[in-house]
Amino acid sequence: MSTPWRTLDPRTVLVHCAWLGAPLGSLGLTALATGGRLDARAWITLGVVGAVFACLTTAGLITWRRTRYRVTADSFELRTGLFTRRTRAIPLRRVRNVDLTANPVQRVLGLAVLRAGTGGHGGELSLDALARPEAVRLRAELLARAGAREAADPVLATADPRRLRYAPLTFWVFGGVFVTAGALWRVLDGIGVEPWRIGVVRRAFQEFGHSALWLTVPLALLAVTLLGVVGAVALYAENWWNYRLEWTDADTLRVRRGLFTTRSVSVERARLRGVTLREPLLLRAGGGASVRAVAGGLGDREENRRRSVVLPPAPRAEALRVCAGVLGEADGAGGAGASALSGEAVDGGGLRPHPRAALRRRVVRALAWAVPLPTAALAVTGWLFAPVLLYCAAGYALLAAPLAYALARDAYRGLGHGVRGRHLVVRSGTFGRETTVLERRAVQAWTFTDTPSGRRNGLVTATAAVAGGEDGYRIRDMSADDAALFADAATPGILAEFLAPSSVR
């Protein structure tokens, strides 16, 4: 007897009503800005919205009627299409991750989107959408059919409101305000509202221009900072509300999070290549860090960056503990493999230092790019237009030179690489410092890159190619004499045929 086909939840059609929110909101803003008087352009927009909504709703109804799925003894199958029927199937033994997501509209309706993937290109099936209990049941069924095992100590981390204090420790506190303001400005301009003619905006600019700049500029910066902090905290709360990191079984790591839009991402242990401890400059100054999993099967590079985060900004000690938990053995037994995953190893302590030439290279670059060009631009502008900028140029040079030098030294101190048991550890960066711990067996190839200045200084950059994460992880500015020998020692056999017999250790 063949397995019967199942349908999506009929409430899926109602999700298309959410399309009305943005255009009707824009029309509402237009009516508010114009005192309720809509011009011909607004009425045409309303007519287009109605037509598009009718088309999308009809398409959604047809999609719901013509979409079927089923789970057989060997495969997960999806059938779609109106005039041309299309059936796709993935073997259950190759299912690597099963993710659940739900936007605010779907959450109100009790729906969820299920996406099952094999980790390869095109090996993914998506059901949009199922009743949430059915989606949870189907995920458990797919993972069980794929051969899941019990986990010893499943929960690695849960939500903690105290982590909200790390949310503002990012440069997007400032950039996010300007990006949001620019997007809002374009939306208003697109619907025919001239933002600079709105009374509040016009009066704000007039007051700013007629007041003392030494007072208004700091107040404006303070206002931008406060808005950025509020926005960063709100975004952090929305993304990481109800956060939970756990081993659902011995082979599947799952991250669940989200306030309005819930997300559930599963990573198979077989696809897990390592972890990356991320410490951007501001977050590092606040004693925090975040963690990403280095894993395959999470989509392209951009999608992988979004889905691979397993710990949001949190205390550094917590981040080190999560790194060790993600990389630890499933059975929790100690041994050489587990001992190499201690917090000290992930912390990057005792890594090989890089040649002093790498420090000189960073100092020269920092002083050459960060000091002369801006100073010259300010000086020329001051000489031509405003003499006060000449003093600004001198002040900038006096402040920027020591700051650039300090950042260059910090970038050099951040360089390091080494081998810890069965893992390769790579660290670099100052504004966005990252310590990546990779399984040595996951490295598939090495690439060595140099430049004319690097050759003169005896430096080379080695890149370890990995099927997952960023695809390649660079050891920047290491000694050219030691690069090939280190790579061969870290991953025996890959470079053996390219090395002289006397050089192989």
Secondary structure, DSSP 8 states (H G I E B T S, - for coil): -----EE--GGGGGGGGGGGHHHHHHHHHHHHHTTT---HHHHHHHHHHHHHHHHHHHHHHHHHHH-EEEE-SSEEEEEE-SSS-EEEEEEGGG--EEEEEE-HHHHHHTEEEEEEE-SSTT-EEEEEEEEHHHHHHHHHHHHHHTT----SS-EEEE--GGGGGGTT-STHHHHHHHHHHHHHHHHHHHTT--GGGSHHHHHHHHHHHHS-HHHHHHHHHHHHHHHHHHHHHHHHHHHHTT-EEEEEETTEEEEEE-SSSEEEEEEEGGGEEEEEEEEEHHHHHTTEEEEEEEESSS-SHHHHHHH-EEEEEEEHHHHHHHHHHHHS-TT---HHHHHTTSHHHHHTTT-B---HHHHHHHHHHHHHHHSHHHHHHHHHHHHHT-THHHHHHHHHHHHHHHHHHHHHHHHHHT-EEEEETTEEEEEE-STEEEEEEEEGGGEEEEEEE--HHHHHHTEEEEEEEESSTTSEEEEEEEEHHHHHHHHHHHSTTSSGGGS-TTT--
